[in-house]
Amino acid sequence: MQLTGRTRVAGAPVNYGIYRTADAPVGPDDLLADLARDGYTGVDSGPIGYLGAGQALVRRLATAGIGLAGGWVDLRFADPAGFAADLAQLDAALDVFTAAPAGDARFAPRPTLACPGNPARMARPGTPTDLASALPAAAWPDFAARVQQAADRCRDRGLEPVFHYHLGTDVETEAEADRLLELTDIAICLDTGHLTLAGGDPVAALRRWAGRIGQVHLKDADLAVHARVRAAGGGLMDMVAAGGFCALGHGDVDLAGVLAGLDEIGYTGWLVIEQDAPEGGALDRIRADQHANLRWLEEALR
């Protein structure tokens, strides 16, 4: 595959169950050392501040020989007042990302814009979709205008953002991602696991979104675990804790088809391996999975 010459591979703090800067089970230096030892060349920021900021961040990344792939920033796009208040949070994240510029612009950090959790959808994530909790059709133009405003704010700082549809949020399904792409010029973060559990087809979607994919989160997913947790009344974090996002090659995502499709469309940029883990997960298992995930990808790309 020519994909190997156009991509770099990153890991992520979420793989270690790190969702908050406080009480992280692994410190940033140890996490970066793990990634470097396994052969990863990049990292997602995780919660803003976890890896540090400014020159401290630059030194930490340089010591590990790791690039910054970008990171998650959720903004209340459905709430005008909340969105206005959240712009300070976006600016703080952009300060972090611009402190660590890439030598190659193709691998500059990608601000990964997303929605915060919608409680109703967090309680019943993925397919079948509860349409009663979906964003009303009349709300979409203003919602999308705020996404566009945030995207333009990123570009004003010299960074190209992506939007991450995500289980349990206002943009969860393939159709909702399509609608956002119709109404804005932002690129999409192709997350293979979230799309699969929301009833989508990552291979078909990536071909339809060719030219609009600015970041890829390679993630496998177990449909049987998802269905079992949903049937028992569990929410998103229950599904994560049950292993709904499994090691690469152990789930139901057609990852080989995804990689072939990305190669066909000429995707260039970061491949971020993600395997959302619960807080307090067993670190030995987590480290083994992340080592195995990279080995799986290297073999798949041969």
Backbone as a ProteinNet text record, in pm:
[ID]
protein_1_A
[PRIMARY]
MQLTGRTRVAGAPVNYGIYRTADAPVGPDDLLADLARDGYTGVDSGPIGYLGAGQALVRRLATAGIGLAGGWVDLRFADPAGFAADLAQLDAALDVFTAAPAGDARFAPRPTLACPGNPARMARPGTPTDLASALPAAAWPDFAARVQQAADRCRDRGLEPVFHYHLGTDVETEAEADRLLELTDIAICLDTGHLTLAGGDPVAALRRWAGRIGQVHLKDADLAVHARVRAAGGGLMDMVAAGGFCALGHGDVDLAGVLAGLDEIGYTGWLVIEQDAPEGGALDRIRADQHANLRWLEEALR
[TERTIARY]
83	0	86.3	47	114.7	81.5	-22.9	-66.7	46.4	138.3	246.2	336	349.2	432.9	362.5	230.7	153.1	95.4	123.5	62.4	166.2	130.1	204	103.4	152.1	62.7	78.9	-33.4	-35.2	-114.2	-80.2	-160.3	-241.1	-304.7	-393.7	-410.4	-417.4	-442.8	-572.9	-674.2	-801.4	-782.1	-678.2	-650	-610.3	-568.4	-528.1	-637.7	-754.6	-863.4	-846.5	-774.5	-748	-846.6	-942.5	-1044.1	-1037	-961.8	-944.7	-796.9	-751.8	-611.4	-585.1	-685.2	-668.3	-678.3	-597.1	-603	-577.2	-498.6	-463.9	-381	-411.8	-339	-195.5	-164	-29.2	9.5	128.9	175.9	214.2	217.7	244.9	379.9	483.9	615.9	617.1	551.3	545.2	463.2	352.4	271	349.1	417.8	496.1	609.3	669.5	775.6	720.3	600.5	535.3	516.7	463.6	436.6	565.6	667.7	794.9	856.7	850.2	907.1	837.1	705.7	630.4	650	690.8	712.2	612.2	521.2	432.1	514.2	470.2	541.6	459.9	337.5	253	163.4	97.2	3.4	-107.7	-228.9	-338.9	-317.1	-363.5	-335.7	-404.5	-517.2	-597.9	-659	-706.1	-764.3	-661.9	-706.8	-614.2	-545.6	-413.5	-333.8	-263.8	-313.4	-251.5	-105.2	-74.1	63.5	142.5	78.2	144.2	110.7	178.9	153.5	283.1	282.7	396.6	525.8	634	765.4	778.7	703.9	706.4	653.6	547.2	492.7	592.7	652.4	748.5	864.6	918	1031.3	990.3	871.2	824.1	810.3	751.9	735.7	870.4	959.3	1090.8	1171.8	1163.9	1237.3	1193.4	1063.7	1009.7	1020.8	1047.5	1048.4	910.2	810.6	669.7	609.3	528.9	458.8	319.8	262.5	127.4	28.5	-61.8	-157.7	-279.2	-303.5	-421.7	-488.6	-615.8	-684.9	-828.6	-903.3	-1047.5	-1081.4	-1176.7	-1232	-1382.4	-1460.1	-1605.8	-1663.2	-1756.1	-1818.7	-1970.3	-2042.6	-2188.1	-2251.6	-2239.5	-2288.7	-2439.8	-2510.7	-2656.9	-2709.4	-2620.6	-2658.8	-2583.8	-2649.8	-2579.1	-2497.4	-2555.1	-2481.8	-2368.2	-2394.6	-2290.5	-2175.8	-2208.5	-2104.6	-2016.6	-2077.9	-2000.5	-1905.9	-1954.5	-1869.5	-1757	-1783.4	-1684.8	-1572.6	-1586.6	-1481.6	-1349.7	-1355.1	-1230.9	-1159.3	-1237.6	-1181.5	-1115.7	-1179.9	-1120.3	-989.4	-988.5	-866.3	-752.9	-784.9	-682.3	-625.3	-712.1	-664.6	-577.2	-616.8	-537.2	-400.7	-393.8	-264.1	-173.1	-230.7	-153.3	-106.9	-197.7	-163.1	-61.1	-73.9	19.4	157.1	168.9	300.1	384.1	319.7	391.4	374	426.9	408.2	482.6	429.7	492.7	587.4	697.9	787.9	723.1	631.1	557.5	411.7	360.1	224.6	118.7	150.8	53.4	25.5	117.9	105.2	97.7	45.8	21.2	-91	-95.8	-204.2	-340.7	-433.9	-570.7	-661.3	-710	-814	-935.2	-973.9	-1080.1	-1206.5	-1289.7	-1410	-1519.7	-1596.8	-1702.9	-1806.2	-1915.4	-2019.2	-1994.2	-2035.8	-2036.3	-2144.5	-2143.1	-2242	-2383.5	-2476.5	-2618.7	-2670.5	-2717.1	-2750.6	-2842.3	-2944.2	-3036.5	-2966.5	-2878.3	-2807.9	-2692.9	-2632	-2529.2	-2589.6	-2716.2	-2782.4	-2819.7	-2836.2	-2871.8	-2791.2	-2659.8	-2573.4	-2584.2	-2568.7	-2561.3	-2696.7	-2691.1	-2812.4	-2884.4	-3017.5	-3107.9	-3111.6	-3114	-3109.9	-3242.9	-3233.7	-3352.8	-3375.4	-3462	-3481.8	-3542.8	-3607.9	-3667.5	-3561.6	-3438.1	-3331.8	-3239.3	-3271.7	-3188.3	-3210.8	-3115.3	-3124.7	-3240.1	-3333.8	-3445.6	-3396.3	-3468.5	-3428.2	-3411.9	-3499.9	-3494.2	-3371.1	-3307.8	-3191.8	-3060.9	-3063.7	-2938.8	-2867.6	-2934.8	-2860.8	-2780.5	-2839.5	-2766.1	-2657.3	-2686.5	-2587	-2464.9	-2489.5	-2380	-2305.1	-2376.6	-2309.3	-2210.1	-2244.1	-2149.5	-2030.9	-2055	-1943.1	-1850.2	-1909.5	-1829.1	-1749.7	-1812.4	-1742.6	-1621.8	-1638.8	-1527.9	-1417.8	-1457.8	-1358.9	-1278.2	-1345.8	-1276.2	-1182.3	-1221.1	-1136.1	-1006.6	-1018.8	-898.5	-808.7	-869.2	-790.1	-722.3	-785.2	-722.4	-591.3	-579.1	-457.4	-362.8	-394.6	-307.6	-325.2	-437.4	-462.1	-589.9	-587.3	-704.3	-777.1	-902.8	-975.4	-1045.7	-1092.6	-1181.1	-1298	-1408.3	-1521.7	-1535.6	-1554.1	-1563.7	-1707.2	-1781.3	-1909.9	-1877.1	-1969.4	-1934.5	-2060.7	-2055.8	-2169.3	-2208.2	-2338.8	-2387	-2389.2	-2368.2	-2367.6	-2469.5	-2480.7	-2577.7	-2542.2	-2417.2	-2376.6	-2318.3	-2402.8	-2368	-2371	-2470.8	-2492.1	-2425	-2417	-2361.9	-2445.1	-2577.9	-2664.6	-2642.1	-2620.8	-2595.4	-2460.9	-2361	-2232.2	-2246.9	-2324.2	-2350.3	-2412.8	-2509.3	-2578.1	-2481.5	-2394.2	-2297.2	-2201.8	-2158.7	-2069	-2138.4	-2268.9	-2344.4	-2349.2	-2355.6	-2379.3	-2252.2	-2137.3	-2010.7	-1902.6	-1783.2	-1669.9	-1565.4	-1601.2	-1506.6	-1482.8	-1363.2	-1331.6	-1384.2	-1390.6	-1442.8	-1328.6	-1345.2	-1258.3	-1328.9	-1271.3	-1329.7	-1295.9	-1393	-1375.8	-1451.1	-1376.2	-1436.1	-1523.2	-1484.5	-1560.7	-1691.4	-1687.7	-1810.5	-1910.9	-1861.8	-1953.5	-2020	-1943.6	-1997.9	-2106.2	-2081.7	-2179.9	-2302	-2288.7	-2403.6	-2477.6	-2443.6	-2514.8	-2460.1	-2343.2	-2286.3	-2190.1	-2144.7	-2050.9	-1926.1	-1816.9	-1698	-1639.4	-1643.6	-1585.1	-1664.9	-1797	-1880.9	-1869.3	-1865.9	-1860.1	-1731.1	-1619.1	-1492.6	-1485.2	-1546.6	-1546.6	-1636.9	-1749.2	-1838.3	-1775.2	-1697.2	-1635	-1494.4	-1453.7	-1320.1	-1296.4	-1182.6	-1152.2	-1195.3	-1276.9	-1322.6	-1273.2	-1187.9	-1136.6	-1003.1	-1000	-879.4	-806.8	-868.3	-807.3	-875.9	-803.7	-861.1	-833.5	-939.2	-926.6	-957	-854	-870.8	-914.4	-1034.8	-1093.1	-1178.9	-1161.2	-1245.5	-1360.2	-1465	-1583.7	-1651.2	-1709.6	-1775.8	-1927	-1993.4	-2137.4	-2215.3	-2168.6	-2240.4	-2233.8	-2118	-2106	-2197.7	-2196.5	-2281.4	-2428.6	-2472.6	-2612.8	-2647.5	-2556.9	-2583.4	-2596	-2507.4	-2512.3	-2637	-2672.2	-2794.5	-2917.2	-2921.1	-3036.9	-3051.2	-2939.8	-2941.5	-2964	-2980.5	-3005	-2879.5	-2764.8	-2639	-2614.4	-2533.8	-2498.3	-2360.9	-2310.2	-2185.3	-2068.5	-2052.6	-1937.7	-1951.9	-2074.8	-2094.7	-2046.3	-2072.7	-2029	-1876.7	-1814.2	-1668.1	-1610.9	-1668.2	-1619.2	-1635.5	-1736	-1761.2	-1673.1	-1591.6	-1503.3	-1563.6	-1658.3	-1720	-1621.7	-1517	-1407.9	-1291.9	-1270	-1173.9	-1044.1	-946.2	-820	-842.8	-757.7	-772.1	-770	-864.7	-872.2	-954.5	-1008.3	-1086.5	-1236	-1276.1	-1415.4	-1478.9	-1579.5	-1662.7	-1636.4	-1543	-1513.4	-1428.1	-1463.3	-1385.6	-1263.2	-1166.1	-1048.6	-963.3	-954.6	-880.2	-944	-1077.3	-1147.1	-1126.8	-1122.3	-1097.5	-959.2	-858.5	-721.8	-709.1	-771.6	-767.3	-838.4	-951.5	-1024	-946.4	-880.5	-798.2	-683.8	-627.1	-520.4	-573.4	-690.5	-749.5	-778.8	-824.2	-858.8	-739.1	-622.5	-501.4	-494.3	-557	-554.1	-410.3	-387	-257.1	-278.9	-206.9	-220.4	-201.8	-253.6	-239	-339.3	-294	-379.5	-365.8	-470.5	-467.8	-534.3	-456	-513.1	-581	-710.5	-786.2	-855.9	-856.8	-929.4	-977.5	-1088.4	-1136.8	-1139.7	-1073.6	-1066.1	-1137	-1190	-1253.2	-1149.7	-1189.5	-1101.2	-1068.7	-943.2	-904.4	-885.2	-870.9	-847.8	-711	-693.7	-567.6	-457.8	-353.5	-250.3	-171	-148	-74.5	-149.7	-280.7	-362.2	-364.8	-378	-380.6	-251.1	-138.9	-9.6	6.6	-36.2	-26.7	-113	-233.6	-323.2	-263.7	-205.9	-153.3	-31.3	49.3	160.9	107	7	-50.1	-122.7	-188.2	-259.7	-165.2	-49.3	45.6	102.5	130.8	180.4	74.7	-53.1	-161.3	-162.6	-153.6	-158.4	-38.2	79.1	198.9	183.9	128.3	109.6	3.3	-102.2	-209.9	-163.4	-64.1	-15.8	93.2	137	243	193.2
-120.9	0	125.8	223.7	353.2	431.1	382.5	450.9	465.6	369.1	374	495.5	542.7	659.6	791.4	788.8	911.8	929.6	837.3	842.6	824	871.8	843.1	790.9	712.9	644	699.4	735.9	792.3	702.1	711.1	650.4	758.5	724.1	821	791.3	896.3	875.5	801.6	817.1	748.8	597.6	548.1	405.1	356.5	450.4	420.1	457.2	491	531.4	670.6	757.3	893	988.2	1036.7	1129.3	1263.8	1269.9	1393.1	1405.5	1529.3	1547.7	1500	1513.4	1470.3	1318.3	1261.9	1119	1028.2	1074.1	987.5	870.1	748.3	631.5	621.7	696.8	698.9	844	881.9	1017.4	1036.9	1161.4	1186.3	1135.5	1147.2	1099.8	948.5	878.8	732.8	689.9	758.9	724.5	745.6	857.9	884.3	783.5	743.9	643	509.5	473.5	351.2	356.8	469.5	482.7	476	548.1	549.3	409.4	339.5	205	110.3	125.2	38.4	75.3	200.1	242.8	342.4	393.4	501	628.2	711.2	836.7	959.6	939	1051.9	1017.7	1122	1104.6	1207.9	1167.5	1260.6	1328.9	1449.9	1525.6	1469.3	1396.6	1362.9	1489.4	1487.6	1609.3	1721.9	1839.7	1952.2	1981.5	1985.1	2007.1	1882.4	1765.5	1641.2	1632.6	1667.3	1662.1	1788	1885.5	2011.8	2115.1	2226.9	2336.6	2411.2	2492.6	2577.7	2499.3	2557.3	2495.9	2364.6	2349.7	2222.4	2110.2	2138.5	2040.5	2011.4	2115.5	2098.3	2010.1	2038.4	1958.6	1813.5	1794.6	1658.3	1576.2	1635.4	1564.3	1537.5	1635.9	1619.9	1511	1504.9	1403	1263.6	1247.8	1116.9	1090	1192.8	1176.5	1151	1217	1195.3	1326.3	1318.9	1435.5	1446.1	1565.9	1588.3	1579.9	1480.9	1458.4	1549.3	1608.6	1692.1	1654.8	1688.3	1654.9	1704.3	1646.1	1664.4	1797.6	1870.3	1991.7	1987.9	1967.7	1968.7	2105.2	2149.2	2280.6	2262.2	2344.6	2331.1	2398.6	2333.9	2391.2	2407.9	2328.3	2336.5	2444.9	2510.3	2608.6	2739	2841.4	2964.1	3024.5	3037.3	3096.6	3005.1	2875.2	2781	2780	2788.4	2791.3	2914.9	3030.6	3153.5	3141.5	3081.5	3063.8	2964.5	2864.4	2758.8	2801.9	2916.5	2958.7	2983.3	3021	3036.4	2902.7	2797.3	2662.7	2623.9	2660.6	2634.2	2710.2	2836.4	2915.9	2856.6	2806.1	2743.6	2619.3	2541.4	2423.3	2462.8	2567.7	2612.9	2664.3	2723.2	2763.3	2642.3	2532	2408.6	2357	2350	2291.2	2375.7	2507.9	2592.3	2596.7	2553.3	2547.8	2433.5	2337.4	2219.3	2205.5	2299.7	2293.3	2173.6	2122.1	2009.7	2060.8	1991	2028	2007.4	1913.7	1882.3	1918.8	2014	2064.1	1954.9	1846.5	1737.3	1670.2	1687.8	1621.7	1723.1	1841.3	1940.7	1892.1	1937.6	1895.4	1932.8	1840.8	1864.2	1893.5	2016.3	2039.1	1952.7	1866.5	1769.4	1817.9	1889.9	1950.4	1845.2	1856.5	1759.5	1822.5	1751	1792.8	1727.5	1791.9	1723.3	1615.5	1531.3	1425.6	1479.9	1417.7	1443.8	1335.8	1372	1269.8	1159.5	1195	1093.5	996.9	1051	965.7	889.3	947.8	875.6	752.9	762.7	651.5	539.3	573.1	472.8	498.7	475.3	511.8	415	468	383.1	335.3	234.8	184.1	82.9	80.6	169.4	309.7	409.2	549	592.4	663.8	722.3	859.2	863.7	987.7	1098.5	1062.9	1164.9	1254.7	1204.5	1283.5	1346.9	1331.1	1386.5	1536.8	1602.4	1745.8	1772.5	1862.6	1890.9	1948.7	1920.6	1967.9	2118.8	2190.7	2336.9	2392.5	2311.8	2358.7	2345.3	2268	2237.8	2360	2453.9	2567	2646.1	2678.9	2754	2668.4	2540.8	2447.8	2444.9	2426.4	2418.6	2550.7	2662.7	2793.1	2808.7	2755.3	2762.7	2668.4	2551.9	2464.6	2536.5	2603.6	2677.5	2789.2	2857.3	2963.8	2907.8	2793.8	2732.1	2687.6	2632.7	2589.7	2709	2819.5	2939.3	2994.5	2981.1	3027.8	2946.5	2815.3	2731.2	2774.8	2800.3	2840.3	2974.8	3062.2	3190.5	3171.8	3056.6	3025.5	2935.1	2913	2834.6	2685.2	2639.2	2496.5	2456.4	2339.2	2289.1	2188.9	2218.8	2132.7	2017.2	1923.8	1817.7	1810.5	1751	1728.9	1579.7	1545.4	1405.6	1374.1	1303	1245.6	1143.2	1120.7	1039.5	984	860.9	802.8	890.8	902.5	976.3	1126.9	1176.8	1321.3	1358.3	1488.4	1536.8	1499.1	1465.7	1416.7	1278	1178.2	1040.5	949.2	966.7	874.5	923.5	831.7	865.9	975.8	967.5	1068.8	1205.4	1208.5	1335.9	1393.5	1308.1	1355.7	1409.3	1340.3	1388.5	1528	1547.5	1676.4	1787.5	1759	1860.2	1894.5	1794.6	1819.8	1901.9	1881.9	1960.6	2108.4	2136.4	2272.4	2347.7	2282.6	2346.3	2303.8	2363.4	2318.3	2245.7	2205.7	2137.7	1995.5	1945.1	1805.7	1717.1	1587.8	1492.3	1410.4	1370.2	1269.7	1135.4	1049.5	917.7	827.4	808.6	716.1	588.3	481.6	359.6	288.5	293.5	224.3	291.8	422.2	495.2	486.6	494.9	488.9	351.7	246.9	111.4	90.1	131.6	110	200.4	306.3	391.9	345.8	226.7	170.6	209.2	274.3	318.1	218	247.6	163.5	245.9	226.2	309.5	303.2	187.4	175.9	258.8	246.3	325.8	473.7	506.9	647.1	712.3	643.2	707.8	735.5	650.1	677.4	796.2	807.4	920.8	1049.7	1039.5	1156.7	1183.6	1115.6	1136.3	1284.8	1332.8	1474.5	1556.2	1497.4	1568.3	1499.5	1399.4	1329.2	1390.2	1452.5	1520.5	1449.5	1347.8	1270.8	1135	1032	897.6	842.6	796.8	721.1	576.2	494.1	351.5	284.9	230.7	174.1	55	-55.8	-171.9	-170.4	-244.8	-244	-379.9	-418.3	-547.2	-524.1	-559.7	-536.9	-617.6	-737.6	-821	-759.9	-706.8	-639.8	-518.4	-440.4	-322.7	-360.6	-462.1	-503.5	-555	-628.7	-683.1	-571.8	-472.2	-361.5	-278	-251.5	-175.4	-248.6	-379.9	-458	-457.6	-445.9	-444.1	-304.4	-205.4	-68.8	9.3	-39.5	29.3	144.6	240.4	356.2	342.4	454.6	452.3	401	451.8	410	265.9	217.1	74.8	-9.7	38.7	-33.4	-33.3	79.6	86.7	-10.7	-9.5	-97.1	-244.6	-276.9	-415.8	-462.7	-371.4	-408	-388.8	-295.8	-269.6	-221.3	-151.7	-114.1	-208.4	-302.3	-409.7	-382.3	-468.9	-456.2	-470.5	-406.3	-409.3	-553.6	-583.1	-715.5	-814.6	-772.7	-863	-829.8	-730.5	-688.6	-703.2	-619.9	-631.6	-524.6	-434	-330.3	-389.9	-358.8	-403.9	-313.4	-334.8	-248.2	-266.1	-387.2	-408.2	-328.5	-328.5	-250.3	-101.3	-57.4	83.7	124.8	45	79.1	79.3	-19.4	-21.5	100.7	138.6	255.8	384.4	397.9	516.4	524.7	408.9	405.1	450.3	403.1	436.2	585.1	648.5	790.8	881.2	823	902.1	974.1	917.8	983.2	1006.7	1126.3	1164.8	1228.3	1181.2	1239.9	1135.2	1166.9	1079	964	846.7	735.4	723.3	758.1	753.1	623.1	534	409.5	439.7	408.9	430.8	302.3	281.3	170.2	218.9	291.2	354.5	253.3	288.9	200.6	265.9	186.7	245.5	303.8	403.3	455.6	343.9	333.8	230.5	93.8	86.4	-42.2	-98.9	-226.7	-295.3	-247.8	-184.8	-125.2	-229.1	-345.6	-449.1	-488.5	-505.2	-540.6	-426.3	-304.3	-188	-178.3	-190.4	-180.1	-292.2	-412.3	-523.9	-499.5	-447.8	-419.4	-313.6	-208.4	-101.6	-146.8	-232.6	-292.9	-379.1	-462.1	-551.4	-474	-363.8	-283.8	-231.8	-181.6	-129.6	-242.4	-356.7	-470	-514.4	-513.8	-551.1	-456.4	-327.2	-230.3	-243.7	-262.5	-279.1	-398.3	-507.3	-625	-599.3	-528.3	-500.3	-409.6	-326.3	-231.6	-289.8	-411.7	-472.3	-499.6
0	0	0	-81.8	-78.4	48.8	120.1	241.7	342.1	345.7	444.5	424.8	302.8	278.2	300.7	319.5	333.8	473.6	561.9	694.4	804.3	923.5	1044.9	1146.9	1242.7	1335.7	1476.4	1535.5	1670.7	1764.5	1892.7	1998.1	2066.9	2179.2	2244	2392.4	2476.1	2618.7	2647.7	2561.5	2585.3	2589.8	2522.1	2523.6	2663	2746.2	2883.5	2984.2	2932.9	3021.1	3077.5	3005.8	3053.2	2985.7	3063	3013.6	3084.8	3193.8	3271.5	3307.8	3326.5	3363.4	3506.2	3593.5	3732.3	3742	3827.3	3859.9	3740.7	3643.6	3531.3	3581.9	3537.4	3587	3537.7	3432.4	3376.1	3353.4	3395.8	3372.1	3226.6	3179.9	3037.8	2990.9	3072.9	3030.3	3014.7	3106.2	3096	2976	2949.5	2834.3	2705.3	2692.7	2572.2	2557.2	2668.6	2662.6	2613.5	2659.3	2610.7	2459.6	2410.6	2267.8	2186.8	2231.6	2159.2	2156.4	2267.3	2274.7	2177.3	2162.7	2072.1	1925.6	1898.5	1761.3	1707.7	1793.2	1752.2	1729.5	1635.6	1609.7	1647.2	1696.8	1734.6	1850.4	1901.7	2012.5	2000	2031.8	2051.8	2186.7	2200.2	2322.7	2445.7	2425.1	2541.1	2596.7	2721.9	2779.3	2776.9	2733.5	2718.2	2851.5	2845.2	2965.1	3015.2	2977.5	3024.9	2983.2	2858.3	2809.7	2841.4	2905.5	2932.7	2827.6	2832.4	2739.3	2714.8	2609.2	2581.4	2564.4	2613.8	2597	2673	2781.9	2854.2	2765.4	2691.5	2598.1	2487.1	2431.6	2322.2	2367.1	2486	2535.9	2560.4	2614.5	2645.6	2516.7	2414.4	2288	2222.4	2227.4	2164.7	2233.8	2364.7	2439.2	2398.6	2377.7	2339.6	2190.4	2109.6	1964.4	1907.9	1968.3	1933.8	1883.6	1776.7	1726	1785.1	1779.3	1831.2	1714.9	1722.4	1613.6	1621.4	1737.6	1758.3	1887.6	1900.6	2023.6	2024.4	2115.5	2128.7	2195.1	2135.1	2195.5	2173.6	2281.8	2262.2	2298.7	2215.8	2229.3	2221	2295.1	2299.2	2178	2063.1	1938.3	1936.7	2013.5	2015	2109	2181.8	2284.2	2256.9	2203.3	2165.7	2278.9	2398.6	2510.2	2555.1	2559.8	2598.8	2500.6	2372.1	2269.4	2286.3	2307.2	2324.9	2443.9	2552	2669.9	2643.1	2558.5	2533.2	2439.3	2374	2281.6	2353.7	2480.8	2557.4	2572.2	2586.6	2595.2	2462.6	2351.6	2221.5	2206.2	2245.8	2233.5	2316.7	2434.1	2518.6	2450.6	2386.1	2314.4	2196.1	2126	2011.6	2056.1	2175.2	2229.9	2246.3	2293.3	2310.4	2175	2078.9	1949	1873.3	1880.1	1804.7	1869.5	1994.8	2059.8	2005.8	1939.8	1891.4	1741.2	1663.7	1518.3	1459.2	1348.5	1280.6	1173.4	1151.8	1043.7	907.5	899.5	777.3	800.7	724.4	746.3	733.8	663.1	649.7	783.7	877.4	1006.9	1121.4	1088.7	1193.2	1283.8	1408.6	1498.6	1442.8	1454.1	1407.5	1527.3	1543.4	1644.4	1609.7	1702.1	1676.5	1744.9	1670.1	1724.6	1737.7	1844.6	1870.5	1962.4	1981.3	2075.8	2211.4	2318.5	2447.6	2447.8	2547.6	2556	2569.4	2495.8	2509.8	2605.9	2726.2	2826	2775.3	2696.9	2646.7	2552.2	2469.7	2373.3	2440.1	2542	2617.1	2684.3	2725.9	2793.2	2697	2567.4	2467.1	2339.8	2346.7	2234	2117.6	1998	1880.9	1832.1	1747	1683.5	1772.4	1777.2	1702.7	1761.9	1676.1	1718.6	1778.1	1889.2	1951.2	1887.8	1787.2	1711.5	1796.3	1906.5	1992.3	2054.5	2067.7	2129.2	2026.2	1896.4	1790.1	1775.7	1716.7	1691.2	1594.7	1629.2	1538	1405.9	1300.4	1167.5	1163.6	1232.8	1230.7	1300.9	1385.6	1460.5	1382.7	1275.4	1205.8	1146.5	1081.4	1023.5	1125.7	1240.2	1342.2	1405.7	1428.4	1481.4	1389.1	1260.2	1163.4	1152.1	1163.7	1157.4	1271.6	1388.8	1501.7	1479.6	1419.1	1384	1285.9	1187.9	1090.3	1157.9	1251.9	1325	1400.5	1463.7	1536.8	1441	1325.8	1226.7	1177.2	1149.2	1101.5	1209.5	1334.3	1444.3	1450.3	1422.6	1416.4	1301.1	1186	1068.7	1089	1166	1196.9	1274	1340.6	1414.8	1334.2	1207.7	1120.5	1129.3	1186.3	1202.1	1128.9	1069.3	997	1086.4	1122.6	1215.7	1145.3	1225.1	1179.3	1277.2	1231.8	1321.1	1346.8	1474.1	1516.5	1557.6	1469.1	1511.9	1620.9	1713.9	1830.6	1893.9	1938.7	2010.3	2128.4	2150.7	2266.5	2251.2	2128.1	2106.4	1998.6	1972	1873.9	1730.5	1705	1572.4	1593.5	1574.1	1607.8	1486.2	1400	1289.3	1161.5	1065.4	934.6	868.7	881.3	821.4	884.9	1016.3	1084	1041.6	1023.5	972.8	831.1	749.4	612.9	615.3	702.6	710.1	749.7	844.8	886.5	771.7	697	584.4	476.3	458.9	360.7	398.4	528.1	576	613.4	612.4	649.1	550.8	566.5	485.3	569.7	691.8	779.1	730	752.8	723	835.6	808	904.8	963.9	1088	1148.5	1129.2	1047.6	1023.1	1141.1	1229.9	1341.3	1307.1	1281.1	1228.3	1331.7	1458.9	1561.6	1593.6	1612.4	1645.4	1530.9	1407.1	1293.8	1284.9	1309.6	1302.5	1407.4	1531.5	1637.3	1621.7	1541	1511.7	1387.2	1337.5	1223.8	1088.7	1085.7	959.9	899.5	780.6	706.3	677.8	753	734.5	593.6	529.1	395.8	295.3	298.7	208	240.2	370.2	409.5	363.7	379.2	343.2	193.5	115	-29.7	-61.6	8.2	-14.1	37.1	145	205.3	151.9	47.6	-9.1	-34.6	7.8	-4.6	115.5	204.8	324.9	453.1	440.7	558.3	597.6	715	760.4	872.4	927.5	1036.9	1038.5	1082.2	1092.7	1231	1298.1	1422.1	1389.4	1386	1360.9	1489.6	1488.1	1609.5	1570.9	1641.3	1618.7	1718.8	1689.9	1775.2	1770	1882.4	1896.5	1900.5	1791.3	1782	1885	1917.2	2014.6	2153.6	2191.6	2322.1	2326.4	2219.7	2213.9	2229.5	2157.1	2163.3	2302.6	2364	2497.2	2600.5	2593.5	2689.3	2667.5	2541.7	2513	2565.8	2542.9	2586.4	2737.9	2808.5	2954.8	3011.1	2922.5	2967.6	2996.8	2952	2978.6	2883.3	2929.1	2849.7	2786.7	2736	2660.7	2744.5	2864.6	2944.3	2991.3	3005.3	3034.4	2917	2797.3	2678.7	2668.1	2700.2	2700.1	2802.9	2922.7	3029.7	2994.1	2914.1	2876	2761	2705.2	2595.3	2457.8	2447.4	2318.1	2213.5	2257.2	2167.2	2197.2	2107.8	2131	2054.4	2075.1	2003.3	1853	1773.7	1628.4	1577.6	1489.6	1431.4	1510.4	1624.3	1709	1708.4	1629.8	1628.4	1492.5	1467.4	1347.8	1243	1267.3	1168.9	1056.9	933.9	818.4	804.8	892.8	894.8	769.4	717.5	593.7	479.6	474	373.3	391.9	518.2	547.2	499	529.7	488.9	336.4	270.9	125.1	66.7	127.3	79.7	98.7	214.1	238.2	138.1	105.2	5.3	-130.1	-166.6	-296.5	-310.7	-202.5	-213.2	-189.2	-160.4	-141.5	-9	94.8	225.8	271.1	322.6	376.4	512.9	613.6	747.4	854.5	972.2	1087.5	1084.9	1124	1162.4	1313.5	1384.5	1530.8	1574.9	1634.3	1685.6	1818.5	1825	1948.4	1992.3	2120.2	2181.1	2317	2317.3	2440	2554	2663.6	2779.3	2897.2	2990	3108.3	3201.8	3277.9	3381.8	3479.6	3519.7	3614.7	3554	3421.5	3356.2	3390	3367	3399.5	3304.3	3359	3275	3197.6	3254.6	3181.4	3055.1	3066.4	2950.8	2849.4	2899	2811	2731.3	2798.8	2729.9	2627.8	2663.2	2569.2	2446.4	2467.1	2353.9	2262.2	2319.1	2234.4	2156	2215.2	2142.2	2027.9	2058.7	1957.8	1848.9	1884.1	1783.9	1676.9	1718.8	1620.1	1535	1597.4	1519.8	1417.6	1459	1366.8	1247.7	1274.2	1165	1073.2	1130.4	1045.4	951.7	1003.5	919.8	814	849.6	754.8	641.3	668.8	567.8	478.7	505.4	422.9	281.2
[MASK]
++++++++++++++++++++++++++++++++++++++++++++++++++++++++++++++++++++++++++++++++++++++++++++++++++++++++++++++++++++++++++++++++++++++++++++++++++++++++++++++++++++++++++++++++++++++++++++++++++++++++++++++++++++++++++++++++++++++++++++++++++++++++++++++++++++++++++++++++++++++++++++++++++++++++++++++

